[in-house]
Amino acid sequence: MKYRAIITEAWALTQENKKLIWIYGFAPALLGALFSVGYFSYQFAAFWTSPYIHPDIPEEKHALIFLFNLLKNGLAHQTSLTVLALVILTLFGIFYLMVPVFAQGALIQILAHKRAGHELNVAQGITYGFTRFLQLFEYHLAVRTFSVVGLAGEAAFVFRNAGPGIFAFVGWFFLLAILIGLIVTLLFTYAEYYIVIDKEGVVASMLKSSGLVVRQWHHTLFMLLLMSIIVVRLGLNVVVALLVPLLILGPFFIFTSLTTSTILAVIGGLIALVALYFASYFLATFHVFATGVWTFTFLDLTKEDKEGVDLHEAAVHHEE
């Protein structure tokens, strides 16, 4: 297997097919960036107002209590506006859960077909996205249990609400859970591709992915390279997730704190939108590229794995 050739091919295909970035990469990246803004902003506020970090802050200023009181007061005094906000947040949550899964299924199939020299239109890509959506959605719900970001968030919740003493006692549990999550992530590397390309069931895809990872041990160097891509991707997501809130909210608060001018406040908001746009496009490009690397790797490894099995069976029949 030519490792460098796969990476080069995936990058070239990404650059030659900008529509993939806009149609199947940008919306999931934008949703992810917006979610990151809310999630990490809340985490920062929750830590800042934690009684174990700043014990002098009044209880009603604690992040969770503040949000609850804000919702209660909104329903009491601004019912229509609050209900509208809740509806928008609910719709955002639905899109955040479903759109990336749909786009991933379509993107994997499109990349596999394009590598085989097939030309696909947008309608065919949408069809592919719907074809394996339910199975892929079920898989994503299952693996969220082992999400490193989710486990870290739970650990942070325990730390800021229970205190360092209790966290020191149960911290090993989160450390073990994160370690298990990393191992499971490695074993399920190809589960999505078995679901989408080979049309396997969720459990069968997980088992086959684990078997493929174990059997192809001689490609450990390449697996390490791919895992480093995942680490870089996660690192980029974290960096962008930390920077995007500053880039988006920073100009707005700076302009509004320095002046009450509506024009300057609008300028700050426009700068934030531009930052969000570029961050989303960058993440979308990297996502299409990474999906291409994994798709081509899956196709090559399963082909090599099948050839190895066929050779083994032929040798057995020859001996008989």
N, C-alpha and C positions, 0 to 999 in steps of 0.2 A: 504494500500500500504506500502510495506516494503522498506523504502527509502535507508537504508544502504545496503540492499541486492542488489538493483539495481546498486548502485555505485560499490559494490564489484564484481558483475557479469560483469559489463562493463570493469572494470580493468582486471579481469581474462581473459575475451575474448580477450582483447587487447594484453595481454602478450602471450596468446596461439596462436595467429594468427599474427606473425611478418610480414607475407607477406602483410597483409593489410596496415601496416605502410609503407612498401617499395613501394607497387604498387599504393595505393590510398592516401597516406599521404605525402610521401617524396617530390614528384614533386610539389604539391601545396605549401608545406612549403618552399621549396627552392625558388620558384618563389616569394612567399610572402617576404622572407628574402631579396632577391635581390631588390625587389621593395622598401622595407623599407630602404635599404641602400641608394638608389637613392633619395627617397622622403625626408627622414629626413636629409640627407646630404645637399640637396638643401634648405630645410627649415632653417637649421643652417647657411648656407652660405648667404641666403637671409636676415636673421635677422642680421647677422654680418656686412653685407654691407649696411644695411638700413640707409638712411640719418637721421633717428630719433634715431638710436642706435650709429652710428659712422658717424657724419656729415662731418668729415675730409676726408673720403674716396672719391676718384674721381668718377664721375658719370659712367664712362665707366667700373669701377670695380664692379658696382652693379650686383648682381647675374643674373637677367633676361637679362639685357643689355649685360653682358659679354657672356652669352650663345648665344644670338642673333648674336653678332659680331663673336663669334667662328664659328657658323654655316655659316655665310656669308663668312668669310675668308676661311673656309674649302671648300665651294662650288667653290670659285674663284681660289684657289691654289691647293687643294687636292680633286678634284671633285670625282674621283673614290672611294677613301677611305671614304669620307664623305657620299656618296650615300650608300656605303656598311654599314656604321654605322647606317644610318637612316633605312635601310632595316632590320638590326638586331634588332634595337629598336622597329620597327613596329611589327616584328614577336614576340618579347618578350611581347609586349602589348597584342597581340592577344592570346598568350598562357596564359598570366596572367589573362585575362578575362574568358577564356573558360575552361582551364584545371581544376581549382579548382571546377567549377560548375559540370563538368563531373564526377570528382572523388567523389564529395559529393553525387550525385545521386546514383552512384554505391555503395558507402560505406553504405548508409542508407539501401538500399535493401539487401545487403549482411549481414549486422548486424541483420536485422529483420529475414532473413531466417536462419541464424546460431542460433539465439535464439530459433527458432522453431525446431532446430535439423536437418536442411537441409544442406547438403554439396554442396558447389558451387565451380566450377573451375574458372580460370581467365577469360576464354572466356565468361562465363555466367555473370560475374561481369561487363565486358566491355559492354555486351548487355544491362544490366540494366542501365549503365551510359548513353548510347545513347537513351534509351527508353523515358526518361522524361527530356532530356537535354534542349530542346527548352523552355518548360514551366518553368523549374528551372532557366534557363538563363534570361528569361523575369522577373521572380520574383526578381532575384538578381539585375537586372538593376533598377527595381522599388524601392527597399529598399535602394539602394545606395544614394538616395536623402536624407534619414534620417540618413546616416552614421555619427556617432559622430566624427570619425577621419576626414571625409570630411568637416564637418561643422567647426571643429576646424582649419583646414587648411585654409578655407575661412576667418575665423575670423583673423587668423594670417596674411593673405594677406592684409586685410583691415588695420590692425594695423600698419604694417611696411611700407605701401604705403600712407595711409591717415593720419597717425599720431595718438597719444594718444587722442587728443582732439575730433576728429571725432569718434574715436573708442568708447570713453566714451559715446557718444550720441547714437550710433547704437549697442553698445555691448549687450544691453538688448535683442535685436532681436536675436542675436546668442545664448544667454543664453536660451531664450524661445524655439528656434528651437532645441537646444540640449535636452531640457527637453521633448519636443514633440517626438524627435527621440528615447529617452529612453522608453517612454510610448509605442510608436509604436513597438519598438523592443520586448517589453514584450508581447504585444498583438499578434504579429506575430511569437511567439516562435515556434509554431507547423506548420507553413505554409509549410515549406519545406517537412515535413513528410506527410502532406495531399497530396501534389503534387506527391511525389515519391511513397508512400505506398498505398494511397487510390486513386491515379490517378485522383485527382480533378484538376479543372482549377485554374489559378493563383488567380483571384478575389475570387472565391469560397473558396479557401484554406485560404486566408487572413481572410475572414469572419468567417469560421468555426474555425480557430485558435483563433480568438478573442472571439468567443462564448465559446470555451472550456476553455480558461483561466478564463473567467468570471464565468462560471458555477461551475468550480472546485475550488471555493473559500476556501473550507475546507482543501485544500492541500496548503494553503498559506505558511506554514512553509517549505514544500518541495520546493515550487516555489522559496522561498527566498534562499534555499540552492543551487538550480540550478542557480539562478541568481548570487549567489556568485561565482559559478564556471565560469560563463561567465565573471564576473568582474576580477577574477583571470586570466582567459585566456587572456582578453584584456590587463590586467596589464603585463602579461608575454610577450605578443606581443610587447607592448610598450618598456619594459625593454630590450628585445632582439633587438628590432629595434634600440634602442639607443646604445646598446653595440656592436652589430654586425658591424656597421660602424667603430667603434674604433678598434675592433678586426681584422677587415679585412684590413682597410686602415692604421691603426696605425703602425703595424710592417713594412709595406712596406715603409712608409714615414720615419720612424725612421732609418731603415737600409740605405735608399737612402740618407738621410740627413747626416748621420755619415760618409758615405763612398761612393765612386763611383764604388765600386766593383760590378760587375754583379752577382757574386756568392751570395753575401749577399742580393742583391735585390731579387734574385730568392728565397732565404730562407725566406725572409719576405713575398713574395707572397704565398709560400707554407703554412706558418703559417696561413695566412689569409684564405686560402682554407680549412684548417683543422677546423678552427673556424666556418666557414660557414657550413661545413658538420655537426658538432656536434649540432649547433644551429638548423639546419633544421631537424635533426633527433629528437631532443627534442620536437620541435613544432609539428612534424608529429605524434609522440606518444601521445602527449596530445590531438591533434585534433581527433584522432581515439577514444580515451577514452571518450572525451566530446560528440562526435557524438553517441557513444554507450549509454551513460547516457540519452541523449535526445530521442533517438530512443526507448529505453525500457520504458521510462516515457510516451511517446506518446502512445505506444501499451497498457500499463496498464491503462492510463487515458481514452482512447477511449473505451476500453472494459468496464471499470467501468461506464463510461458515458452512454453507450448503455444499460447496465444492469439496470441503474437507470431509463432510459426512458421506458424500457420494463416493469419494476415494476410499474411505474406510469400509463402506459396504461392498465395494468392488473387490477390495483385498480379502474380505471375509469370504465372499463367494468363490474367489479364486482358490483359497486354501481348501474350501470344501470340495 
